[in-house]
Amino acid sequence: MNKTINTIFLIGYMGAGKTVIGKSLSKKINYEFYDLDNYIEIKEGKKISEIFNQENEVYFRKIENKYLDYLSSTNGKKIISTGGGTPCFENNLSIIQNSPNSLSIYLKADINTLVKRLNKSVSKRPLISHLKDEDDLRDFITKHLFERSFYYEKSDVKIITNDIETKDIIKLIVELI
């Protein structure tokens, strides 16, 4: 890349590796790391699941938009790991695409990989905590990915994360910036 990258947006479905990759990458290249969901929890003083339960998804999407806009406009070199739905709501995709000196990276995992990864954390994730078994999870992910891929695919770069180790993904990203 010819330009200096100040902001890296990691987007993709839950379980694709955005937080794990973001944390490792931030240490490697000395950028500040923000997990958008975690940032929202700190600012709101509530877990994402509590926000969903006490307010609703519409409220959550509004504050998600506010905090994404804020973080993306702050100075300094940073990595922002977005929530799985972030690019699909409000004007979030526009914020990501129009952020100066930025790079958006779609961490793409196939359905089998996502099911395997998410099966371990169903209860911690508000969007899937109601699902009963692995078949329900697979159906849910399949439908959601179909709806969300349109937004994810608009990223500057796509990296398939299925069978690649974190260190190798980091190496690929470092070569891009």
C-alpha positions as CSV (number, residue, x, y, z in Angstrom):
1,M,0.0,0.0,0.0
2,N,1.2,3.5,-0.8
3,K,-0.6,5.4,1.9
4,T,-0.1,5.3,5.6
5,I,-2.8,3.2,7.3
6,N,-4.0,4.8,10.5
7,T,-7.1,2.7,11.1
8,I,-7.7,-1.0,10.4
9,F,-11.2,-2.2,10.5
10,L,-11.7,-6.0,11.1
11,I,-15.1,-7.1,9.9
12,G,-16.8,-10.5,9.5
13,Y,-19.2,-12.8,11.2
14,M,-19.0,-13.7,14.9
15,G,-16.4,-16.4,15.4
16,A,-14.4,-15.3,12.3
17,G,-11.5,-14.3,14.5
18,K,-11.8,-10.5,14.6
19,T,-10.9,-10.0,18.3
20,V,-8.2,-12.7,18.4
21,I,-6.6,-11.3,15.3
22,G,-7.0,-7.7,16.4
23,K,-5.3,-8.2,19.7
24,S,-2.4,-10.0,18.2
25,L,-2.0,-7.6,15.4
26,S,-2.1,-4.6,17.7
27,K,0.8,-6.0,19.7
28,K,2.8,-6.8,16.5
29,I,2.4,-3.4,14.9
30,N,1.9,-1.2,18.0
31,Y,-1.6,0.1,17.2
32,E,-4.2,0.7,19.8
33,F,-6.8,-2.1,19.8
34,Y,-10.6,-1.6,20.2
35,D,-13.1,-4.4,20.3
36,L,-16.2,-2.4,19.5
37,D,-18.6,-4.6,21.6
38,N,-16.2,-4.4,24.5
39,Y,-15.9,-0.6,24.1
40,I,-19.7,-0.3,24.1
41,E,-19.9,-2.5,27.3
42,I,-17.4,-0.2,29.1
43,K,-19.1,3.0,27.9
44,E,-22.7,1.8,28.7
45,G,-21.7,0.0,31.9
46,K,-23.6,-3.1,30.7
47,K,-23.0,-6.3,28.9
48,I,-24.2,-6.5,25.3
49,S,-26.7,-9.1,26.3
50,E,-28.1,-6.8,29.0
51,I,-28.4,-4.0,26.4
52,F,-30.3,-6.3,24.1
53,N,-32.5,-7.6,26.9
54,Q,-33.2,-4.3,28.7
55,E,-33.4,-2.1,25.6
56,N,-33.6,-3.8,22.2
57,E,-31.5,-4.4,19.1
58,V,-32.6,-1.0,17.6
59,Y,-31.2,0.8,20.6
60,F,-28.0,-1.2,20.5
61,R,-27.5,-0.5,16.8
62,K,-27.9,3.3,17.4
63,I,-25.2,3.3,20.1
64,E,-23.0,1.0,18.1
65,N,-23.2,3.5,15.3
66,K,-22.3,6.4,17.7
67,Y,-19.3,4.6,19.1
68,L,-18.0,3.4,15.8
69,D,-18.2,6.9,14.4
70,Y,-16.4,8.2,17.5
71,L,-13.6,5.6,17.5
72,S,-13.0,5.9,13.7
73,S,-12.6,9.6,14.0
74,T,-10.1,9.6,16.8
75,N,-6.4,10.3,16.1
76,G,-3.8,7.7,16.4
77,K,-3.1,4.3,14.9
78,K,-5.8,1.9,15.8
79,I,-7.4,-1.4,15.0
80,I,-11.2,-1.6,15.4
81,S,-12.7,-5.1,15.6
82,T,-16.4,-4.5,14.7
83,G,-19.3,-6.6,15.8
84,G,-20.6,-9.2,13.3
85,G,-23.6,-7.0,12.4
86,T,-21.8,-3.6,12.5
87,P,-21.3,-3.1,8.8
88,C,-25.0,-4.0,8.1
89,F,-26.7,-1.3,10.1
90,E,-27.1,2.5,10.1
91,N,-24.4,4.2,8.0
92,N,-21.7,2.0,9.5
93,L,-20.4,0.7,6.2
94,S,-20.1,4.3,5.0
95,I,-18.1,5.2,8.1
96,I,-15.8,2.3,7.6
97,Q,-15.3,2.9,3.8
98,N,-14.9,6.7,4.2
99,S,-12.6,6.7,7.2
100,P,-9.4,8.5,6.0
101,N,-6.2,6.4,5.8
102,S,-8.0,3.2,6.6
103,L,-8.1,-0.4,5.5
104,S,-11.1,-2.7,6.0
105,I,-10.4,-6.4,6.2
106,Y,-13.1,-9.1,6.0
107,L,-12.0,-12.1,8.0
108,K,-14.0,-14.8,6.3
109,A,-14.7,-18.2,7.7
110,D,-16.9,-20.9,6.2
111,I,-20.1,-22.2,7.9
112,N,-18.5,-25.4,9.3
113,T,-15.7,-23.4,10.9
114,L,-18.1,-20.9,12.4
115,V,-20.3,-23.6,13.8
116,K,-17.3,-25.3,15.4
117,R,-16.0,-22.0,16.9
118,L,-19.4,-20.6,18.0
119,N,-20.7,-23.9,19.4
120,K,-18.4,-23.3,22.4
121,S,-19.7,-19.8,23.2
122,V,-23.5,-19.9,22.3
123,S,-24.6,-18.8,25.8
124,K,-22.3,-15.7,25.8
125,R,-23.6,-14.3,22.5
126,P,-27.0,-12.6,22.6
127,L,-27.9,-13.3,18.9
128,I,-27.5,-17.1,19.2
129,S,-28.1,-17.7,22.9
130,H,-31.7,-18.9,22.2
131,L,-30.6,-21.7,19.8
132,K,-31.2,-25.2,21.0
133,D,-28.6,-27.3,19.2
134,E,-25.9,-27.4,16.5
135,D,-28.4,-27.8,13.7
136,D,-30.2,-24.6,14.8
137,L,-26.9,-22.9,15.0
138,R,-25.9,-24.0,11.5
139,D,-29.3,-22.8,10.0
140,F,-29.0,-19.5,11.8
141,I,-25.4,-18.9,10.6
142,T,-26.3,-19.9,7.0
143,K,-29.2,-17.4,6.9
144,H,-27.3,-14.6,8.6
145,L,-24.2,-15.1,6.4
146,F,-26.4,-14.9,3.3
147,E,-27.8,-11.6,4.6
148,R,-24.6,-10.1,5.8
149,S,-22.0,-11.2,3.1
150,F,-23.2,-8.4,0.8
151,Y,-21.8,-5.9,3.3
152,Y,-18.7,-7.9,4.3
153,E,-17.6,-8.4,0.7
154,K,-17.3,-4.6,0.3
155,S,-14.1,-4.6,2.4
156,D,-10.9,-3.6,0.9
157,V,-9.3,-7.0,1.6
158,K,-10.7,-10.5,2.2
159,I,-8.7,-13.1,4.2
160,I,-10.1,-16.6,4.6
161,T,-9.5,-17.7,8.2
162,N,-10.7,-21.3,8.2
163,D,-7.5,-23.3,8.6
164,I,-4.9,-20.5,8.9
165,E,-3.1,-19.9,12.2
166,T,-3.3,-16.5,13.8
167,K,0.4,-15.8,13.3
168,D,0.0,-16.4,9.5
169,I,-3.0,-14.1,9.3
170,I,-1.1,-11.4,11.1
171,K,1.8,-11.8,8.7
172,L,-0.6,-11.4,5.7
173,I,-2.0,-8.2,7.2
174,V,1.4,-6.8,8.0
175,E,2.4,-7.2,4.4
176,L,-0.7,-5.2,3.4
177,I,0.1,-2.1,5.5
